[in-house]
Amino acid sequence: MTQPIRLFEGMGVALITPFQADGSVDYVSLHTLLEHIISGGADFVVVHGTTGESPCLSRDERNAVTSFVVQTVGGRIPIMIGLGGNNTMEVGERLAELDTTGLSGVLSVAPYYNKPSQEGIYEHFKHLAKCSKLPIVIYNVPGRVVVNVTPTVVAKLAEIPNIIGIKEASGYVAQVEAIHKLVDRPDFSILSGDDNLSIDFIRNGACGVISVIGNAYPKLFTKLIHLSMQGRHNDAGVIHDQLRDAYRLLFENGNPSGIKALLYLQNIIKHNVLRLPLTPVTEGVYKGLDETRRQIDLFIEQYEC
């Protein structure tokens, strides 16, 4: 019997949303970024996640950006769209109304602020799965949501055919290991939500990552992830060691402030602009990213990546 193929695995990139100096969406930079990511060998992209500043975009802007990404990608790699919230009925309605053209799946964050019980989390995602025309990937990020989606609940949700995976950003390797043991579905994707933990997560059952640093270094980070997926964790660790400073600096002043500064330094985006309440990185972090960028570029030349 052929093992079912996971819809999402490998190195996925959580896209930023570039802005122009006046704060409007910079579609020229977005096109440049998408071509950079695709040519770098990324396995899929995620639009309108935390890294994309989705809470700071209007619904019309989100729709326009989605259409642009779908058109630019042109079916070359799968696209996952972020769509979630803490009003279950409203999110369900939005999923039912979603234009799914060119999209392959939905990333939906656990309900935040309300602090639901585990039963409430289960019922929330069960309802969304009924409403969605696309398969759903749960986004577990207790650092932002406050509530953790436990492995037991993940396993229960995995019994619903339209729920096909989880982006696991709890930061706990043991949680990934537990999910891997409890979920009896070969096509279920466990995706790391933390770049710096990707190798450890893959060692313990994950099949890829939704990456921030992949915006800047798609080829290098895809290599790292694919090596780890092949069981070549030590080889992946050679790349990982070169990225340690970047991992730290990218989140020193929050996400996506760090990755936008790095992409600006790489001249991939034309403006280092965020929307309030987010602000650019401090001068110290900016200088640190610039130095780290130079070191990574030297490593890439030597590594032939």
C-alpha positions as CSV (number, residue, x, y, z in Angstrom):
1,M,0.0,0.0,0.0
2,T,1.4,3.4,-1.0
3,Q,1.9,5.8,1.9
4,P,-0.3,8.9,1.5
5,I,1.6,12.0,0.5
6,R,1.4,14.9,2.9
7,L,0.1,18.0,1.3
8,F,2.5,20.2,3.3
9,E,6.0,19.2,4.2
10,G,9.6,20.4,3.8
11,M,10.5,24.1,3.9
12,G,7.5,26.4,3.9
13,V,8.0,30.2,4.1
14,A,5.8,32.5,6.2
15,L,5.7,35.4,3.8
16,I,6.2,39.0,5.0
17,T,4.0,41.7,3.5
18,P,6.3,44.5,2.1
19,F,5.1,48.1,2.4
20,Q,6.1,51.2,0.5
21,A,7.3,54.4,2.3
22,D,3.7,55.6,2.6
23,G,2.5,52.4,4.2
24,S,0.7,50.9,1.2
25,V,1.4,47.4,0.0
26,D,4.6,47.2,-2.1
27,Y,3.7,44.7,-4.8
28,V,7.0,45.1,-6.7
29,S,8.9,44.0,-3.6
30,L,6.4,41.2,-3.0
31,H,7.0,39.9,-6.5
32,T,10.8,40.0,-6.1
33,L,10.4,38.2,-2.8
34,L,8.2,35.4,-4.2
35,E,10.6,34.8,-7.1
36,H,13.5,34.7,-4.6
37,I,11.7,32.1,-2.5
38,I,10.5,29.9,-5.3
39,S,13.9,30.0,-7.1
40,G,15.5,29.0,-3.8
41,G,13.6,25.8,-3.8
42,A,11.0,26.4,-1.1
43,D,8.3,23.7,-0.8
44,F,5.4,26.0,-0.1
45,V,4.5,29.5,1.1
46,V,2.1,30.8,3.7
47,V,0.3,34.1,3.1
48,H,-1.3,36.2,5.9
49,G,0.4,34.6,8.9
50,T,1.8,36.5,11.9
51,T,4.9,37.3,9.8
52,G,2.7,38.8,7.1
53,E,1.3,41.4,9.6
54,S,-2.2,40.1,8.8
55,P,-3.9,41.8,11.8
56,C,-2.7,45.1,10.3
57,L,-4.2,44.6,6.9
58,S,-7.8,45.4,5.9
59,R,-9.9,42.7,4.4
60,D,-9.7,44.3,1.0
61,E,-5.9,44.4,1.3
62,R,-5.7,40.8,2.4
63,N,-7.9,39.8,-0.6
64,A,-5.7,41.8,-3.0
65,V,-2.4,40.4,-1.6
66,T,-3.8,36.8,-1.8
67,S,-4.8,37.3,-5.4
68,F,-1.4,38.7,-6.3
69,V,0.4,35.8,-4.5
70,V,-1.8,33.3,-6.3
71,Q,-1.2,34.9,-9.7
72,T,2.6,35.3,-9.1
73,V,3.1,31.8,-7.8
74,G,1.1,30.4,-10.7
75,G,0.8,26.9,-9.3
76,R,4.6,26.4,-8.9
77,I,4.3,25.5,-5.2
78,P,1.4,25.1,-2.8
79,I,0.0,28.2,-1.0
80,M,-1.4,28.0,2.5
81,I,-3.5,31.0,3.7
82,G,-3.8,32.2,7.3
83,L,-7.4,32.6,8.4
84,G,-8.3,32.3,12.1
85,G,-9.7,34.1,15.0
86,N,-11.4,33.8,18.4
87,N,-15.0,34.2,17.1
88,T,-15.7,30.6,15.9
89,M,-18.9,31.4,14.0
90,E,-17.4,34.4,12.2
91,V,-14.3,32.5,11.2
92,G,-16.5,29.6,10.0
93,E,-18.4,32.1,7.8
94,R,-15.2,33.5,6.4
95,L,-13.9,30.1,5.5
96,A,-17.2,29.2,3.8
97,E,-17.0,32.4,1.7
98,L,-13.3,32.1,0.9
99,D,-12.3,32.2,-2.7
100,T,-10.0,29.1,-2.8
101,T,-8.7,29.6,-6.3
102,G,-5.0,28.7,-6.3
103,L,-4.9,27.9,-2.6
104,S,-4.1,24.5,-1.1
105,G,-4.8,24.8,2.6
106,V,-5.7,27.0,5.6
107,L,-3.5,27.8,8.6
108,S,-5.8,28.6,11.5
109,V,-4.6,29.8,14.8
110,A,-6.0,28.5,18.1
111,P,-8.6,31.0,19.5
112,Y,-6.8,33.7,21.5
113,Y,-7.8,36.0,24.3
114,N,-10.9,34.0,25.2
115,K,-8.8,31.3,27.0
116,P,-11.0,28.4,26.0
117,S,-10.9,24.9,27.5
118,Q,-9.4,22.0,25.6
119,E,-13.0,21.0,24.8
120,G,-13.7,24.5,23.5
121,I,-10.6,24.3,21.3
122,Y,-11.7,20.9,19.9
123,E,-15.2,22.2,19.1
124,H,-13.8,25.3,17.5
125,F,-11.6,23.5,15.0
126,K,-14.3,20.8,14.5
127,H,-16.7,23.6,13.4
128,L,-14.1,25.2,11.1
129,A,-13.4,21.9,9.5
130,K,-17.0,21.6,8.6
131,C,-17.1,25.1,7.1
132,S,-13.8,25.0,5.1
133,K,-13.6,24.0,1.5
134,L,-9.8,23.6,2.1
135,P,-7.9,21.3,4.5
136,I,-6.9,23.0,7.7
137,V,-3.6,23.1,9.5
138,I,-3.9,24.0,13.2
139,Y,-1.6,26.7,14.5
140,N,-0.5,26.1,18.1
141,V,1.3,29.1,19.4
142,P,0.7,29.4,23.2
143,G,3.2,32.3,23.5
144,R,0.7,34.5,21.6
145,V,-2.6,32.7,22.3
146,V,-1.9,31.8,26.0
147,V,-3.7,28.4,25.7
148,N,-1.8,25.3,24.5
149,V,-3.5,22.8,22.3
150,T,-2.5,19.5,24.0
151,P,-1.3,16.5,22.1
152,T,-4.4,14.6,23.2
153,V,-6.7,17.2,21.5
154,V,-4.5,17.3,18.4
155,A,-4.9,13.5,18.1
156,K,-8.6,13.8,18.5
157,L,-8.8,16.6,15.9
158,A,-6.6,14.5,13.5
159,E,-9.5,12.0,13.3
160,I,-11.4,14.7,11.3
161,P,-10.4,14.2,7.6
162,N,-10.3,17.9,6.8
163,I,-7.7,18.6,9.5
164,I,-4.4,17.6,8.0
165,G,-1.7,19.0,10.2
166,I,-0.4,21.3,12.9
167,K,2.1,24.2,13.0
168,E,3.7,23.5,16.4
169,A,5.1,26.6,18.0
170,S,4.9,25.6,21.6
171,G,8.7,25.4,21.7
172,Y,8.6,21.9,23.3
173,V,10.2,19.0,21.6
174,A,8.3,16.6,23.9
175,Q,5.0,18.0,22.6
176,V,6.0,17.2,19.0
177,E,7.1,13.7,20.1
178,A,3.8,13.1,21.8
179,I,1.7,14.3,18.8
180,H,3.7,12.0,16.5
181,K,3.0,9.0,18.8
182,L,-0.7,9.8,19.3
183,V,-1.7,10.7,15.7
184,D,-2.3,7.6,13.7
185,R,-2.3,9.2,10.2
186,P,0.6,9.0,7.8
187,D,-0.7,12.0,5.9
188,F,-0.8,14.3,8.9
189,S,1.8,17.1,8.9
190,I,3.6,18.2,12.0
191,L,5.4,21.4,11.1
192,S,7.8,23.3,13.2
193,G,6.9,26.9,14.0
194,D,10.4,27.8,15.2
195,D,13.3,27.9,12.8
196,N,15.9,27.3,15.5
197,L,14.1,24.1,16.7
198,S,13.5,22.6,13.3
199,I,16.1,19.9,13.5
200,D,15.1,18.8,17.0
201,F,11.4,18.8,15.9
202,I,12.2,16.7,12.8
203,R,14.2,14.2,14.8
204,N,11.0,13.7,16.9
205,G,8.4,13.4,14.2
206,A,7.9,16.7,12.4
207,C,8.1,16.7,8.6
208,G,9.1,20.3,8.0
209,V,8.8,23.9,9.0
210,I,6.9,27.1,8.4
211,S,9.9,29.4,8.4
212,V,10.7,33.1,9.0
213,I,14.4,33.0,8.0
214,G,13.3,31.2,4.8
215,N,12.2,34.6,3.4
216,A,15.9,35.7,3.4
217,Y,17.7,32.4,2.8
218,P,15.3,30.0,1.0
219,K,18.0,27.9,-0.7
220,L,20.1,27.5,2.5
221,F,17.3,26.8,4.8
222,T,15.6,24.4,2.4
223,K,18.9,22.5,2.3
224,L,19.0,22.4,6.1
225,I,15.4,21.1,6.3
226,H,15.8,18.5,3.5
227,L,19.0,17.2,5.1
228,S,17.3,16.7,8.4
229,M,14.3,15.0,6.8
230,Q,16.7,12.6,5.2
231,G,18.1,11.8,8.7
232,R,21.3,13.7,8.0
233,H,20.9,15.8,11.2
234,N,24.6,16.4,11.7
235,D,25.0,17.8,8.2
236,A,21.9,20.0,8.8
237,G,23.6,21.1,12.0
238,V,26.5,22.5,10.1
239,I,24.1,25.0,8.5
240,H,22.2,25.5,11.7
241,D,25.3,26.6,13.6
242,Q,25.9,29.3,11.0
243,L,22.4,30.7,11.5
244,R,22.3,30.8,15.3
245,D,23.0,34.6,15.5
246,A,20.4,35.3,12.8
247,Y,17.8,33.3,14.7
248,R,18.4,35.3,17.8
249,L,18.5,38.7,16.1
250,L,15.5,38.2,14.0
251,F,13.3,38.0,17.1
252,E,15.2,40.4,19.3
253,N,12.7,43.2,18.6
254,G,9.8,40.9,17.6
255,N,8.6,39.4,14.3
256,P,8.5,40.5,11.5
257,S,10.6,43.5,12.5
258,G,13.8,41.4,12.3
259,I,13.1,39.7,9.0
260,K,12.0,42.9,7.3
261,A,15.3,44.6,8.3
262,L,17.3,41.6,6.9
263,L,15.4,41.6,3.7
264,Y,15.9,45.3,3.3
265,L,19.7,44.8,3.9
266,Q,19.6,42.2,1.2
267,N,17.8,44.6,-1.2
268,I,15.0,42.2,-1.6
269,I,12.4,44.7,-0.3
270,K,12.8,48.4,-1.0
271,H,11.6,49.8,2.3
272,N,12.0,48.7,5.9
273,V,8.5,49.7,6.9
274,L,6.0,48.1,9.3
275,R,2.5,49.1,10.4
276,L,1.8,50.1,13.9
277,P,1.8,48.8,16.5
278,L,4.9,47.2,15.1
279,T,8.1,49.2,14.6
280,P,11.5,48.7,12.9
281,V,14.4,47.1,14.8
282,T,16.7,49.2,16.9
283,E,20.0,50.5,15.5
284,G,21.9,47.9,17.4
285,V,19.9,45.0,16.1
286,Y,20.1,46.4,12.6
287,K,23.9,46.5,12.7
288,G,24.0,43.0,14.2
289,L,21.8,41.7,11.3
290,D,24.1,43.4,8.8
291,E,27.2,41.8,10.3
292,T,25.4,38.4,10.5
293,R,24.3,38.7,6.9
294,R,27.9,39.2,5.8
295,Q,29.0,36.1,7.7
296,I,26.2,34.0,6.3
297,D,27.0,35.2,2.7
298,L,30.6,34.1,3.2
299,F,29.4,30.7,4.4
300,I,27.1,30.3,1.4
301,E,30.0,31.0,-0.9
302,Q,32.1,28.3,0.8
303,Y,29.3,25.9,1.1
304,E,28.2,26.4,-2.5
305,C,24.6,26.8,-1.6
